[in-house]
Amino acid sequence: MSIINDLKLQYRIGGITNKLIYWNVGVFLLSIPLFYQFKEGFFYYPDWLAVSSAPFDIVTKPWTLLTYAFFHQGFFHLFFNMMVLNFTSRLFLTYFTEKQYLGLYFLSAIFAGFVFVLSYYLLNSSSSMVGASGAIMAILVATTTYQPLMEVRLLLIGNVKLWHITAVLLILDLLQIQMSNTGGHIAHISGAFFGYIYIKLLENGTDLSRIIFSVTEFCGSLFSKKKTRTFKSVHVNPKKPEVKRETKIVYKDKTQQQIDEILDKISQSGYDSLTAEEKQFLFKAGK
């Protein structure tokens, strides 16, 4: 139980990067008993979760342009993506807000999924895709576009410029695009392109992340209950009767007057001169 409590605590106090990693890992663990084919040894995701290259599927299931980015084809696919996500996110959040980070993540995932569908349609081929790689590449390229000369220390290599890392990854995608995992490499390149455009528009004063939060606020307003005037009028605070206030004040003055008289008697004749009733009254007043 202590491990579960530690995970809950890390989720609550961690930043937006931790939360995204938790969501990706949680969805992956949930997908194992639901979608992993143990006999064949691979995941099979239905077309209402994975993004399909068939344009008609996108029209009937538009949410797949986002859901696909939270599923992965295996442990190493997830591990590498989350490792790069953690690295790139911390660099991006050094210069930008969490809202801009989330906006870029979701919009680039949608854009990469759309380019994947369009590319396969033009290639007259069919396939499906899962993975957060497109959104992760968008975050990396966005940070590189803004700070290309930032130095990053890599294990066994030392300090390198950020644009060197980004360039190597993009070149590898371009070289492998016709060899294997064509859809994945298309998503990487399209996500990288979106990250570049996102920063350039942001530098010119256009924040695309507002699209996401404008849509969520609009959807939230549709489901929120409007308060009626009748409801408001019921909760008018009534004024307290003046009689009660006067009663309390009179009672307080009378009590204080008795205390003052007893104290005067003590100062003149001593405590022993008090009657039993006066002593009892003074005792109760002292409480």
C-alpha positions, 0 to 999 in steps of 0.5 A: 500500500505504501507504493500505491500511496507514493504513486498517488502523492507523486501524481498530485504534487508532480507537474503536468509532465508527470501526469501525462506519463502516468496517463500513458503508463496507466493506459498501457497497463490497462490495454494489456489484458484488453488488447494484447494477443498472448498467442500471437504476441502483439497488441491489436487495437480496435478502430475506435481507439487506434487511428485508421488510415481510412478517411471514412473511419476518421469521419465516423470516429474523429476522437481516434485522432487523439486516443491513438496517442495514448496507446503503444505497441509494446513495453519498449515503444512506451519506455522510449517514448516516455523517456524522450517525453520527460526529457523534452517536456522539461526543456519546453516548460523552462520557457513556456506555460503548462497550458501551452504545453498541453495545447501543443501536445494535443494539437500536434497529436491530432495533426500527426494523425490527420497527416498519417491518414492523408498520406496513406490515402494518397499512397493507396494503402491501409494501416492503423497507428498508435503512439505518442511519438508525433506529439513528443517530436512536436515538443522537441522541435518546438523547444529546438526552434525557440532555443536551438543553441541550448546545451544539453549534457548526454551520458558518455557524450558530454555537452551537445547543442539541442539542435544536434539531437533534433537533427539526428532524430529527424534524419533517422526518420527520413532515412527509415520512412520507406524501410519499416514503420512508415506510418510512425515516421510520417507521424514523427515528421508531421509532428516536428513540422507542427512544433516548428509552426507552433513556435513561429506563430507563438513568436508572432503573437498567435497562441494555438493552444487557446483553441484547445482551452476555448473548446473545453470551456465551451463544452463545460458551459454547455453542461453547467447548470444556470442559476435561476432568479427564483433560486437566488431570491430564496437565499436572501439573507434576512435581517435579525430582529432588533428585539433580540439584539436589545435583549442580549445587550441588556442582559450583558449590561445587567450581568456586568453591573452585578459583577462590578458591584461584587468587585466593589464590595470585595475591595471595600470589605474583602472576599469573606463579606460576600454571601454564598449567592454572590460567591456562586454568581462570581464563580459562574461569571468567571467561567 
